[in-house]
Amino acid sequence: MSTHADHQKGLLLTALGGVTLTVDIPLIRLAHGEAWTILLLRTGSMFIAALVIWAVWRSLSDKAPQLIPGRLGLVVATLYGLGSIAFITAVYHTSTADLVFILAFTTMFSALLSWLFLKERPRPATLAALALMIVGVAIIVGDSIGSGNLFGDIMALCSALCVACAITVSRASGREMGFTSLVGVVLPFAVALFMVSKAGFHVEAPWWILLNGAVVMPISFFCLANGPKYISGPEVAMFYLLETVFAPVWVWLIFAEAPSRNSLIGGTILVVTLVAHSLWQLHEGRKRRAALAVVHPA
């Protein structure tokens, strides 16, 4: 398969994952449950769904990917697990708008990590975008100081960092990590099981979180975790922007939760910066492919 075809496949995979991910937070909120109970149901149903899908795939084909491909696979699984714990914690300690705006910083975390560990030096435009995004995140987090949302915002940053690390390790390995992110929920499931055994099981509408864990998250995690095999880490992370744009809209329509003024200002800086940077990357990619086509005609 050609490099161009691989790139197109990666874009389609990550686009599907990003679109599916936009309904994650609304489904969590619709379940009306306590944080540890939600994490227990979400991760438990995700793990069962992953095992069922993998078993069916394996019975139909001998090309089914490994659940955890080696030591790096274990590292990736652990990072996604830690990211899930931080994410659910953030859902219950900050606004949806703040959460998804800060998660958009995954893109620049990914770019920085690729620079540090994969020697993929970012161009000046990426560094400029990073500076603007730091300003946007600072406005959002600064607005949370004294409002009780600061802890949730910090957890959102931790979740973004964990996902960026997982993307970077996946790209460095070159292995298929589609199921690894799903197996990684074993860690948060174990933590949630322990906490629920102490605090009790509390959820009003469990079917929403079961739909989330059994259908929505396996699709989005598989697609987004498999993307780094075909496209760059920063490109994969950019598809998380879809959740940044649409999740607050769904929450506003369903729960009438409007973001604060500073959250909108910081979020606008993040979204505009990411969109501009994405368009620039696509333009540069087309230029490079066109130059290669001239140098190496078919």
C-alpha positions as CSV (number, residue, x, y, z in Angstrom):
1,M,0.0,0.0,0.0
2,S,1.3,3.4,-0.9
3,T,2.3,6.1,1.6
4,H,-0.5,8.3,0.3
5,A,-3.1,5.6,0.7
6,D,-1.8,4.9,4.3
7,H,-2.1,8.6,5.1
8,Q,-5.7,8.7,3.7
9,K,-6.6,5.6,5.8
10,G,-5.1,7.2,8.9
11,L,-7.2,10.4,8.3
12,L,-10.4,8.4,7.8
13,L,-9.8,6.3,10.9
14,T,-9.0,9.2,13.2
15,A,-11.9,11.3,11.7
16,L,-14.3,8.5,12.6
17,G,-12.8,8.2,16.1
18,G,-13.0,12.0,16.6
19,V,-16.6,12.3,15.5
20,T,-17.7,9.4,17.7
21,L,-15.9,10.9,20.7
22,T,-18.0,14.0,20.7
23,V,-20.9,12.3,22.4
24,D,-18.8,10.8,25.2
25,I,-19.3,13.6,27.8
26,P,-23.0,14.1,27.1
27,L,-23.6,10.3,27.7
28,I,-21.6,10.4,30.9
29,R,-23.7,13.3,32.1
30,L,-27.0,11.7,31.1
31,A,-26.2,8.7,33.3
32,H,-26.5,10.9,36.4
33,G,-24.1,8.8,38.5
34,E,-21.3,9.1,41.0
35,A,-17.8,9.4,39.5
36,W,-16.4,6.1,40.6
37,T,-19.6,4.2,39.6
38,I,-19.5,5.8,36.2
39,L,-15.9,4.9,35.7
40,L,-16.6,1.3,36.8
41,L,-19.4,0.9,34.3
42,R,-17.7,2.8,31.5
43,T,-14.4,0.9,31.7
44,G,-16.0,-2.5,32.5
45,S,-18.3,-2.3,29.4
46,M,-15.4,-1.1,27.3
47,F,-13.2,-4.0,28.3
48,I,-15.9,-6.6,27.7
49,A,-16.7,-5.1,24.3
50,A,-13.0,-5.1,23.3
51,L,-12.6,-8.7,24.2
52,V,-15.7,-9.7,22.3
53,I,-14.7,-7.8,19.2
54,W,-11.1,-9.2,19.4
55,A,-12.3,-12.8,19.9
56,V,-14.7,-12.5,16.8
57,W,-11.9,-10.9,14.7
58,R,-9.4,-13.6,15.8
59,S,-11.9,-16.4,14.9
60,L,-12.4,-15.0,11.4
61,S,-8.8,-14.0,10.6
62,D,-5.3,-14.9,11.6
63,K,-4.4,-11.2,11.2
64,A,-6.1,-10.0,14.3
65,P,-3.8,-7.5,16.1
66,Q,-2.4,-8.4,19.5
67,L,-4.2,-7.0,22.5
68,I,-1.0,-5.7,24.0
69,P,2.0,-5.7,21.5
70,G,5.0,-6.1,23.7
71,R,6.4,-3.8,26.4
72,L,5.6,-0.6,24.6
73,G,2.0,-1.9,24.3
74,L,1.9,-2.2,28.1
75,V,3.2,1.3,28.4
76,V,0.5,2.6,26.0
77,A,-2.2,0.7,27.9
78,T,-1.1,2.2,31.2
79,L,-1.0,5.7,29.8
80,Y,-4.5,5.4,28.4
81,G,-5.7,4.0,31.8
82,L,-4.3,6.9,33.7
83,G,-5.8,9.3,31.2
84,S,-9.2,7.7,31.7
85,I,-9.0,8.2,35.5
86,A,-7.9,11.9,35.1
87,F,-10.7,12.4,32.5
88,I,-13.6,11.1,34.6
89,T,-12.2,13.1,37.6
90,A,-12.2,16.2,35.4
91,V,-15.8,15.6,34.2
92,Y,-17.0,15.9,37.8
93,H,-14.8,18.8,38.9
94,T,-15.0,21.3,36.0
95,S,-17.3,22.5,33.3
96,T,-17.6,20.6,30.0
97,A,-16.4,23.6,28.0
98,D,-13.3,24.0,30.2
99,L,-12.6,20.2,30.0
100,V,-12.8,19.9,26.2
101,F,-11.0,23.1,25.6
102,I,-8.1,22.0,27.8
103,L,-8.1,18.5,26.2
104,A,-7.5,20.3,22.9
105,F,-4.0,20.9,24.2
106,T,-3.3,17.2,23.5
107,T,-2.2,18.4,20.0
108,M,0.6,20.6,21.3
109,F,1.6,18.1,24.0
110,S,2.0,15.6,21.1
111,A,4.0,18.0,19.1
112,L,6.4,18.7,22.0
113,L,6.8,15.0,22.8
114,S,7.5,14.1,19.2
115,W,10.1,16.8,19.1
116,L,11.8,15.6,22.4
117,F,11.7,11.9,21.8
118,L,11.1,11.2,18.1
119,K,13.3,14.1,16.9
120,E,10.4,15.4,14.8
121,R,11.3,19.1,15.1
122,P,8.3,21.3,14.9
123,R,8.3,24.1,12.4
124,P,8.1,27.8,13.5
125,A,4.4,27.8,12.8
126,T,3.8,25.0,15.2
127,L,5.8,26.7,17.9
128,A,3.8,29.9,17.4
129,A,0.6,27.9,17.6
130,L,1.9,26.3,20.9
131,A,2.5,29.7,22.3
132,L,-1.0,30.9,21.5
133,M,-2.5,27.7,22.9
134,I,-0.6,28.2,26.2
135,V,-2.2,31.6,26.4
136,G,-5.7,30.1,25.8
137,V,-5.2,27.4,28.4
138,A,-3.9,30.0,30.9
139,I,-7.0,32.2,30.4
140,I,-9.3,29.1,31.1
141,V,-7.3,27.9,34.1
142,G,-6.9,31.4,35.5
143,D,-10.6,31.9,35.4
144,S,-11.0,28.7,37.5
145,I,-8.8,29.9,40.4
146,G,-11.1,30.5,43.3
147,S,-14.1,29.1,41.5
148,G,-13.6,25.5,42.6
149,N,-12.8,24.3,39.1
150,L,-9.0,24.5,39.3
151,F,-8.6,20.8,40.4
152,G,-10.8,19.7,37.5
153,D,-8.8,21.8,35.0
154,I,-5.5,20.3,36.3
155,M,-7.0,16.8,35.8
156,A,-8.0,17.7,32.3
157,L,-4.4,18.8,31.6
158,C,-3.2,15.5,33.0
159,S,-5.6,13.6,30.8
160,A,-4.3,15.5,27.7
161,L,-0.7,14.7,28.7
162,C,-1.4,11.0,29.1
163,V,-3.1,10.7,25.7
164,A,-0.3,12.7,24.0
165,C,2.3,10.3,25.6
166,A,0.3,7.3,24.4
167,I,0.1,8.7,20.9
168,T,3.9,9.4,20.9
169,V,4.8,5.9,22.2
170,S,2.4,4.3,19.7
171,R,4.0,6.2,16.8
172,A,7.5,5.3,18.0
173,S,6.6,1.6,18.1
174,G,5.0,1.4,14.6
175,R,2.7,-1.3,16.0
176,E,-1.0,-1.6,15.9
177,M,-2.4,-0.2,19.2
178,G,-6.1,-0.3,18.4
179,F,-7.0,-2.7,21.1
180,T,-4.3,-1.6,23.5
181,S,-6.1,1.6,24.5
182,L,-9.2,-0.5,25.3
183,V,-7.3,-3.1,27.3
184,G,-5.8,-0.2,29.2
185,V,-9.1,0.4,31.0
186,V,-8.3,-2.5,33.3
187,L,-6.3,-0.1,35.5
188,P,-9.1,2.4,36.0
189,F,-11.6,-0.4,36.3
190,A,-9.6,-1.9,39.2
191,V,-9.4,1.5,40.9
192,A,-13.1,2.2,40.4
193,L,-14.0,-1.3,41.7
194,F,-12.1,-0.7,44.9
195,M,-13.6,2.8,45.4
196,V,-17.2,1.6,44.7
197,S,-16.7,-1.2,47.2
198,K,-16.1,1.5,49.8
199,A,-18.5,4.2,48.7
200,G,-21.3,2.2,47.2
201,F,-22.9,1.9,43.7
202,H,-24.8,5.1,42.6
203,V,-26.2,5.7,39.1
204,E,-29.7,6.7,37.9
205,A,-29.6,5.8,34.2
206,P,-26.9,3.1,33.7
207,W,-28.0,2.4,30.1
208,W,-26.4,5.6,28.9
209,I,-23.0,4.9,30.3
210,L,-23.2,1.2,29.1
211,L,-23.9,2.5,25.6
212,N,-21.0,4.8,26.0
213,G,-18.6,2.1,27.2
214,A,-19.8,-0.8,25.0
215,V,-20.2,1.1,21.7
216,V,-19.1,4.7,21.6
217,M,-15.7,4.4,23.3
218,P,-14.5,1.2,21.7
219,I,-15.1,2.7,18.2
220,S,-13.4,6.0,19.1
221,F,-10.5,4.5,21.1
222,F,-9.8,1.9,18.4
223,C,-9.7,4.5,15.6
224,L,-7.8,7.1,17.5
225,A,-5.3,4.6,18.9
226,N,-4.6,3.1,15.5
227,G,-4.1,6.4,13.8
228,P,-0.5,6.9,14.7
229,K,0.5,3.9,12.6
230,Y,-0.5,5.8,9.5
231,I,-0.2,9.6,10.3
232,S,1.8,11.8,12.6
233,G,1.1,12.2,16.3
234,P,0.1,15.9,16.0
235,E,-2.3,15.0,13.1
236,V,-4.0,12.3,15.3
237,A,-4.3,14.7,18.2
238,M,-6.0,17.3,16.0
239,F,-9.0,15.1,15.6
240,Y,-9.7,15.5,19.3
241,L,-10.6,19.1,18.2
242,L,-13.9,17.7,17.1
243,E,-14.8,17.0,20.7
244,T,-13.6,20.4,21.7
245,V,-16.0,22.0,19.2
246,F,-19.1,19.8,19.5
247,A,-19.2,18.5,23.1
248,P,-20.0,21.9,24.6
249,V,-22.7,22.3,22.0
250,W,-24.4,19.0,22.9
251,V,-24.1,19.8,26.6
252,W,-25.6,23.2,26.1
253,L,-28.5,21.8,24.1
254,I,-29.2,19.0,26.6
255,F,-28.3,20.5,30.0
256,A,-28.4,24.3,29.2
257,E,-24.8,24.6,30.6
258,A,-23.3,27.8,29.2
259,P,-19.5,28.3,29.4
260,S,-18.1,31.4,31.2
261,R,-16.8,34.4,29.2
262,N,-13.2,33.6,29.9
263,S,-13.7,30.0,29.0
264,L,-15.2,31.1,25.7
265,I,-12.3,33.5,25.1
266,G,-9.6,30.9,25.9
267,G,-11.5,28.2,24.0
268,T,-11.8,30.5,20.9
269,I,-8.1,31.1,21.0
270,L,-7.5,27.3,21.2
271,V,-9.9,26.4,18.4
272,V,-8.9,29.1,16.0
273,T,-5.2,28.3,16.5
274,L,-5.8,24.6,16.0
275,V,-7.9,25.1,12.9
276,A,-5.4,27.5,11.4
277,H,-2.5,25.1,12.2
278,S,-4.4,22.1,10.8
279,L,-5.1,24.0,7.5
280,W,-1.4,24.9,7.4
281,Q,-0.3,21.3,7.9
282,L,-2.6,20.1,5.2
283,H,-1.3,22.7,2.8
284,E,2.3,21.8,3.6
285,G,1.5,18.1,3.2
286,R,0.1,18.6,-0.2
287,K,3.1,20.6,-1.2
288,R,5.5,17.9,-0.1
289,R,3.5,15.1,-1.8
290,A,3.4,17.2,-5.0
291,A,7.2,17.7,-4.8
292,L,7.8,14.0,-4.3
293,A,5.5,13.2,-7.3
294,V,7.7,15.5,-9.5
295,V,11.0,14.1,-8.3
296,H,9.7,10.4,-8.5
297,P,7.2,10.3,-11.3
298,A,5.2,7.1,-11.6
